[in-house]
Amino acid sequence: LPDAAILILAHCVDWFYRGFNHIVDGSDGEWIFPQVRIGKIVAQLKKSNPDCPTWQDFNRIVKEVGEWWGEPGLDADAVAEWMHGKL
């Protein structure tokens, strides 16, 4: 189960950058809510499954979308920080 959840969240990050950010006007701050929720879930999964090998796949997926978006070095730790509103 952690493997599937980790990969689903990686694709949620991808969706956030490639989809959500293109359809929502974030000037009013509404954009932060999905990001904070994704960050909280990733942080909890990292805490409960820190050695799961699927984190390598997660990091590969989010690194790719981060580079596409202009946010190099995006990884699970950076996404987990989203729960604090760190963008």
C-alpha positions as CSV (number, residue, x, y, z in Angstrom):
1,L,0.0,0.0,0.0
2,P,2.7,2.6,0.7
3,D,4.2,2.0,-2.7
4,A,0.9,2.8,-4.5
5,A,0.3,5.8,-2.3
6,I,3.8,7.2,-2.9
7,L,3.4,6.9,-6.7
8,I,-0.1,8.4,-6.6
9,L,1.3,11.4,-4.7
10,A,4.1,11.8,-7.2
11,H,1.5,12.1,-10.0
12,C,-0.5,14.5,-7.8
13,V,2.6,16.8,-7.7
14,D,2.9,16.4,-11.5
15,W,-0.8,17.3,-11.9
16,F,-0.4,20.3,-9.6
17,Y,2.2,21.8,-11.8
18,R,1.1,20.7,-15.3
19,G,-2.7,20.9,-14.7
20,F,-3.9,22.8,-11.7
21,N,-1.6,25.8,-12.1
22,H,-2.8,26.2,-15.7
23,I,-6.5,26.3,-14.9
24,V,-6.6,28.2,-11.6
25,D,-5.9,31.9,-11.2
26,G,-3.7,31.8,-8.0
27,S,-3.6,35.5,-7.5
28,D,-6.1,35.2,-4.7
29,G,-4.2,32.5,-2.8
30,E,-6.6,29.6,-3.6
31,W,-3.8,27.7,-5.2
32,I,-2.0,26.9,-1.9
33,F,-4.6,24.5,-0.5
34,P,-3.9,21.5,-2.8
35,Q,-0.2,22.0,-2.3
36,V,-0.5,22.1,1.5
37,R,-2.6,18.9,1.5
38,I,-0.2,17.1,-0.8
39,G,2.7,18.2,1.4
40,K,1.0,16.9,4.6
41,I,0.3,13.5,3.0
42,V,3.9,13.2,1.7
43,A,5.3,14.2,5.1
44,Q,3.2,11.5,6.8
45,L,4.2,8.8,4.3
46,K,7.9,9.8,4.7
47,K,7.6,9.6,8.4
48,S,5.9,6.2,8.4
49,N,7.8,4.6,5.4
50,P,11.1,6.4,5.2
51,D,13.0,3.5,3.7
52,C,10.5,2.5,1.0
53,P,12.4,2.1,-2.3
54,T,9.5,3.8,-4.1
55,W,10.7,7.2,-2.9
56,Q,13.3,6.9,-5.7
57,D,10.5,6.7,-8.2
58,F,8.7,9.6,-6.5
59,N,11.9,11.7,-6.6
60,R,12.4,11.0,-10.3
61,I,8.9,12.0,-11.2
62,V,8.8,15.2,-9.1
63,K,12.3,16.2,-10.2
64,E,11.3,16.0,-13.8
65,V,8.2,18.1,-13.3
66,G,10.1,20.5,-11.1
67,E,12.7,21.0,-13.9
68,W,9.9,21.5,-16.4
69,W,8.3,24.1,-14.1
70,G,11.6,25.9,-13.3
71,E,12.0,24.5,-9.8
72,P,15.1,22.3,-10.0
73,G,15.9,19.9,-7.2
74,L,12.3,19.1,-6.3
75,D,12.2,16.0,-4.2
76,A,10.1,14.3,-1.5
77,D,11.6,16.4,1.3
78,A,10.8,19.6,-0.6
79,V,7.3,18.5,-1.3
80,A,6.8,17.5,2.4
81,E,7.7,21.1,3.3
82,W,4.7,22.3,1.3
83,M,2.6,21.5,4.4
84,H,4.1,24.6,6.0
85,G,3.2,26.7,3.0
86,K,6.9,26.7,1.8
87,L,6.7,27.1,-2.0
